[in-house]
Amino acid sequence: MERFKTLQDVITFAVGKEEAAYQLYSTTAQRVKSPAARKMLEEMAAQELGHKRMMEAMTQEKLAQYNFQKVPDLKIGDYLLDVEVKEGMSFQEVLVFAMKSEEAAYKLYTAAEALAEAPEVKDALRLMASEEKKHKFLLESLYDDKVLAEM
């Protein structure tokens, strides 16, 4: 795993990761038939683009002002199998795919934070982990409301 020494290292890494996530969600949105799944993926893409812009504008001052909040973890995604992107994915498959993607991003940023030494680097990585965990929570809540409630 890459070790980050400066805030700029984290910013550069996070911008690349958020751009990749944006591209993944945008491309996947074009491959699904379900209008609900497409809309959800387009919203996820927009959120990732927002993260990219946030990181591009990040400074030590802005980072110091960030209000970290405890984000619940429903752990629904922890018990589901990975889903591969394919044509005609169902809404449930899209939710699982997105949950797993956000979970992987959260774990990546959390692991990188554990390796960091400088406080601002740790905070920047924790910020990104928190943002990804928020996405996972929203997706798990949606899965709980739309998929599990119908079973």
NUVOTI-26201 format. One record per atom (N, C-alpha, C): residue in three letters; x, y, z. Coordinates in pm, whole numbers, plus 50000, padded with zeros to 5 digits. Example, Ala and Ser with C-alpha at 12.3 -4.5 7.8 and 13.67 -1.06 7.14 Angstrom:
ALA513194943150780;ALA512304955050780;ALA513204967050780;SER512854977550708;SER513674989450714;SER512905000350787;
//
This chain:
MET500844988350000;MET500005000050000;MET500895012450000;GLU500445022049925;GLU501165034749914;GLU501125042450046;ARG502255047950083;ARG502305056450203;ARG502265070950159;PHE501435078550225;PHE501275092650192;PHE502055100850291;LYS502845110150240;LYS503675118450326;LYS503105132550342;THR502385137450239;THR501865151150244;THR500375151250211;LEU499745162250247;LEU498335164050212;LEU498175163750060;GLN499115169549988;GLN499025169449842;GLN499075155249786;ASP499835146249849;ASP499865132149807;ASP498455126149817;VAL497775128949928;VAL496425123749949;VAL495465129749847;ILE495585142749825;ILE494695149449731;ILE494845143449592;THR496065141749547;THR496315136149415;THR495745121949405;PHE495985113849507;PHE495475100149509;PHE493955100049509;ALA493345107949598;ALA491885108049611;ALA491215113149484;VAL491775123349421;VAL491205128549297;VAL491185117549192;GLY492255110049181;GLY492305098949086;GLY491285088149117;LYS491165084549244;LYS490205074249285;LYS488765078849262;GLU488485091349293;GLU487125096549276;GLU486765097749128;GLU487725101449044;GLU487495101848900;GLU487215087748848;ALA487975077948896;ALA487745063948854;ALA486355059148897;ALA485945062749018;ALA484625058849068;ALA483525065648985;TYR483745078348952;TYR482785085548868;TYR482635078448733;GLN483765075048672;GLN483725068148542;GLN483035054548553;LEU483325047248660;LEU482725034048680;LEU481205035048692;TYR480735044148777;TYR479295045648794;TYR478635050948667;SER479265060348599;SER478705065748475;SER478595055148367;THR479655047448350;THR479655036848250;THR478635026048284;THR478575022348410;THR477615012048452;THR476185016848432;ALA475925029548457;ALA474585035048438;ALA474095033148295;GLN475015033748200;GLN474645032048059;GLN474325017348025;ARG474715008148111;ARG474554993848083;ARG473324987548148;VAL472644994948234;VAL471494989148304;VAL470194993348235;LYS469194984748246;LYS467904987548185;LYS466944994048282;SER467084990948408;SER466174996248510;SER466355011348524;PRO465275019148503;PRO465385033648521;PRO465795037448664;ALA465305030048763;ALA465665033048902;ALA467145030448926;ALA467655019548871;ALA469075016348887;ALA469935026648815;ARG469505030648695;ARG470265040648620;ARG470325053848696;LYS469175057948749;LYS469125070548825;LYS470035069848948;MET469995058649018;MET470825057149137;MET472305057649101;LEU472695051148993;LEU474095051248949;LEU474515065348905;GLU473635072248838;GLU473945085948797;GLU474115094948918;GLU473295092849022;GLU473455100549145;GLU474765097149215;MET475145084349215;MET476425080349274;MET477585086649197;ALA477475086749065;ALA478525093048982;ALA478655107849018;ALA477515114549033;ALA477545128849068;ALA478185130949205;GLN477895122149300;GLN478505123349433;GLN480015121449426;GLU480465111849345;GLU481905109549331;GLU482575121649266;LEU481905127649170;LEU482425139649108;LEU482505150949212;GLY481525151449300;GLY481555161249409;GLY482735159049502;HIS483035146449531;HIS484205143249614;HIS485485147749544;LYS485545145249415;LYS486735149249338;LYS486945164349348;ARG485865171849327;ARG485965186449334;ARG486335191049475;MET485755184449576;MET486075187949714;MET487565186049741;MET488105174949693;MET489535172249716;MET490415181549634;GLU489995185049515;GLU490785194449434;GLU490895208049503;ALA489875211749580;ALA489855224649648;ALA490355223649793;MET490785211949835;MET491165209649974;MET492425217450011;THR492375223250130;THR493535229850190;THR493615225250335;GLN494725227950400;GLN494845224350542;GLN493795231750625;GLU493475244050587;GLU492475251750660;GLU491095245450647;LYS490725241650526;LYS489425235150504;LYS489355221750577;LEU490445214450573;LEU490495201550641;LEU490315203250791;ALA490915213650847;ALA490795216250991;ALA489365219651030;GLN488585224750936;GLN487195228550965;GLN486195217250944;TYR486655206250887;TYR485735195250856;TYR485165189350985;ASN483865187350986;ASN483175181951103;ASN482945166951083;PHE483795158751144;PHE483655144251134;PHE482435139751213;GLN481595131551149;GLN480415126351214;GLN480475111251216;LYS479915105451320;LYS479855090851329;LYS478815086051228;VAL479215076951142;VAL478325071651040;VAL477995057151077;PRO476715053951087;PRO476345040151121;PRO476735030451009;ASP476895018051044;ASP477195007550947;ASP476164996550967;LEU475284994950870;LEU474254984450878;LEU474834970650850;LYS476014970150791;LYS476734957850761;LYS476004948450665;ILE475024953550594;ILE474294945250497;ILE475244940650387;GLY476024949950334;GLY476944946550227;GLY478004936550266;ASP478294935750396;ASP479304926350444;ASP478904911850422;TYR477604909450408;TYR477104895750398;TYR476614892150258;LEU476844901050163;LEU476424898550026;LEU477624895249939;LEU477394886949839;LEU478454883449745;LEU478664894649645;ASP479894895849596;ASP480204905749494;ASP479354903349370;VAL479054914249300;VAL478274913649177;VAL479124919649066;GLU479214912648955;GLU479964917748840;GLU479054926448754;VAL479624936748696;VAL478864945448607;VAL478554937648480;LYS477274938048441;LYS476844931248319;LYS475654938648261;GLU475364936048138;GLU474204942148073;GLU472934937948146;GLY472014947248161;GLY470714944048217;GLY470684940748365;MET471624946048442;MET471634943348586;MET470314947748649;SER469854940048747;SER468654943848821;SER468994954948921;PHE467954961148973;PHE468154971649073;PHE468884966049194;GLN468514954049236;GLN469174947749351;GLN470654945349321;GLU470974940449203;GLU472374937949167;GLU473164951049164;VAL472554961649114;VAL473214974649109;VAL473494979649251;LEU472524978049340;LEU472734982149479;LEU473894974549542;VAL473944961549521;VAL475014953449579;VAL476354957649519;PHE476394959449388;PHE477624963849322;PHE478114977049381;ALA477194986749396;ALA477574999749449;ALA478004998749596;MET477284990849675;MET477654988949816;MET479064983549828;LYS479354973349748;LYS480674967149752;LYS481764976949706;SER481454985149608;SER482414995149561;SER482725005249670;GLU481685009949737;GLU481875019849844;GLU482585013549964;GLU482265001149993;GLU482924994050103;GLU484424992650075;ALA484764989149950;ALA486174987749913;ALA486905001149924;ALA486255011949881;ALA486875025249891;ALA487075029150038;TYR486085026250120;TYR486185029150264;TYR487375021650324;LYS487485008950293;LYS488575000750348;LYS489935005550299;LEU490015009850175;LEU491265015050119;LEU491725027450194;TYR490815037050210;TYR491185049350280;TYR491495046750427;THR490765037650489;THR491015034350630;THR492385027850648;ALA492725018650558;ALA494025012050565;ALA495155022150541;ALA494955031250448;ALA495965041450420;ALA496135050750540;GLU495035054050606;GLU495105062650725;GLU495955056050833;ALA495805042950850;ALA496555035750953;ALA498055036450927;LEU498455037950802;LEU499865038550767;LEU500435052750769;ALA499555062550771;ALA500005076450764;ALA500575081050898;GLU501445090950892;GLU502055096351013;GLU501655110751040;ALA501675119250938;ALA501375133450958;ALA499875135150990;PRO499555143451090;PRO498155145151129;PRO497235149751016;GLU497695159050932;GLU496835163750823;GLU496615152850718;VAL497595144150700;VAL497445133050607;VAL496435123050663;LYS496555119850791;LYS495605110950857;LYS494185116650847;ASP494055129650873;ASP492735136050868;ASP492135135750728;ALA492935138250627;ALA492445138050489;ALA491975124050450;LEU492725114050489;LEU492325100250460;LEU491085096250539;ARG490995100950661;ARG489805098050744;ARG488575105050684;LEU488775117150631;LEU487685124350565;LEU487155116250448;MET488055111450365;MET487615103650248;MET486955090550291;ALA487495084050392;ALA486875071750443;ALA485465074650492;SER485305085850562;SER483995089750614;SER482995092050500;GLU483435098650395;GLU482555101250281;GLU482115088050215;GLU483035078750201;GLU482705065850141;GLU481765057850232;LYS481985058750363;LYS481115051750457;LYS479695057450453;LYS479585070550432;LYS478255076650417;LYS477535070750296;HIS478265069250186;HIS477665063250066;HIS477205049050095;LYS478065041450159;LYS477705027450190;LYS476455027050277;PHE476375035850376;PHE475195036150463;PHE473935039450382;LEU474015049450294;LEU472855053050213;LEU472415041350124;LEU473365034550066;LEU473055023149980;LEU472465011550061;GLU473035008950177;GLU472504998250262;GLU471095001650311;SER470845014150341;SER469515018350382;SER468515016450269;LEU468925020050148;LEU468075018150031;LEU467805003350007;TYR468834995150020;TYR468694980650004;TYR467724975250108;ASP467854979850231;ASP466964975550339;ASP465514979350308;ASP465324991550259;ASP463974996550232;ASP463344990250108;LYS464134988450003;LYS463574984149874;LYS463694969249846;VAL464724962849897;VAL464934948649865;VAL464524939849983;LEU465094942150097;LEU464784933650211;LEU463334934950257;ALA462764946750244;ALA461384948950286;ALA460404941150197;GLU460814938150075;GLU459934930949980;GLU460084915849990;MET461024911150070;MET461224896550079;MET460244890250174;
//
